[in-house]
Amino acid sequence: MAPYNTFYSQLESHIEQYNIRTRLTDNLWNSPMDYNKARLASWTAADMSSSLNSLEANAPSYSILPPEEFYPFNVPFIFPGSTKANPVELPQEYQHSLREKSNRFNEIKE
């Protein structure tokens, strides 16, 4: 899992229309509801003993992408709209990672 990191031309309009919060303080991208754990909470001891491995069963069903593996993602379509960049706030470590990658790309380009 990683923070939202793309945009398309109508994104800001859709964000406003559906009242989606884009500030990092409101964003729970790294705290998902793990339905696997919720399901396991209702299991009996017999269910648990028949599971593959109780450690595996209790492991989260997601992992957080390290910032160094975070890359820009572009939607390759042109639609009418005014959004020109991702309006969703990114955590600083992910912003830094993208900035480093962009700087390296620009160095190669020159």
C-alpha positions in Angstrom: 0.0 0.0 0.0 1.1 3.5 -0.7 -0.4 7.0 -0.6 -2.6 8.0 -3.5 -0.3 9.3 -6.2 -1.9 10.0 -9.5 -4.3 12.4 -11.1 -6.5 12.9 -14.1 -8.0 16.1 -15.5 -11.3 15.8 -13.6 -10.0 14.6 -10.3 -10.4 17.9 -8.4 -14.0 18.2 -9.6 -14.7 14.6 -8.4 -13.0 15.3 -5.1 -15.2 18.3 -4.5 -18.4 16.6 -5.8 -17.9 13.6 -3.4 -16.4 15.6 -0.5 -13.2 13.6 -0.4 -10.7 14.8 2.1 -7.2 15.3 0.7 -5.3 16.6 3.7 -2.8 14.1 5.2 -4.3 14.6 8.7 -7.6 13.2 7.4 -6.1 10.5 5.3 -5.9 6.9 6.6 -4.1 5.4 3.7 -1.7 3.5 6.0 -4.4 2.3 8.5 -6.7 0.1 6.4 -9.4 -2.0 7.8 -8.0 -5.5 7.8 -11.1 -7.6 7.1 -9.0 -10.7 7.4 -8.4 -9.9 11.1 -12.0 -9.0 11.7 -13.0 -12.4 10.2 -10.5 -14.2 12.4 -11.8 -12.6 15.5 -15.0 -14.6 15.0 -13.2 -18.0 14.5 -13.4 -20.7 17.2 -10.3 -22.6 18.5 -11.2 -25.5 16.1 -11.3 -23.0 13.2 -7.9 -21.7 14.2 -6.3 -25.2 14.6 -7.5 -26.1 11.1 -6.0 -22.9 9.6 -2.7 -23.2 7.7 -0.8 -21.5 10.5 -2.0 -19.2 13.3 0.9 -16.9 12.7 0.0 -16.6 9.0 -3.6 -16.2 9.9 -2.8 -13.3 12.2 -0.5 -11.6 9.7 -1.8 -8.4 8.2 -3.2 -8.8 4.7 -1.2 -5.8 3.4 2.2 -4.2 3.6 3.3 -0.6 3.3 5.4 0.3 0.3 8.7 1.8 1.3 9.2 5.4 0.1 12.2 4.4 -2.0 9.9 2.1 -4.1 7.3 4.9 -4.6 7.2 6.2 -8.2 5.0 8.6 -10.1 1.9 7.1 -11.8 0.3 8.8 -14.8 -3.0 8.1 -16.3 -2.3 8.2 -20.1 -5.6 9.7 -21.2 -6.6 13.3 -21.9 -10.1 14.4 -20.8 -11.5 17.9 -20.3 -10.8 19.3 -16.9 -8.5 21.5 -14.9 -6.5 19.1 -12.6 -2.8 19.3 -13.6 -1.2 17.6 -10.6 -2.1 15.3 -7.7 -4.1 17.4 -5.3 -3.8 14.7 -2.5 -1.3 15.6 0.2 1.6 13.1 0.4 3.6 12.2 3.5 7.0 14.0 3.6 9.1 10.8 3.1 7.1 10.0 -0.1 7.3 13.6 -1.4 11.1 13.4 -0.8 11.4 10.1 -2.7 9.5 11.5 -5.7 11.5 14.7 -5.7 14.8 12.7 -5.7 13.6 10.6 -8.6 12.5 13.6 -10.5 15.9 15.3 -9.9 17.8 12.2 -11.1 15.6 12.0 -14.2 16.3 15.7 -15.0 20.0 15.2 -14.5 20.0 12.4 -17.0 17.9 14.5 -19.4 20.5 17.3 -19.4 
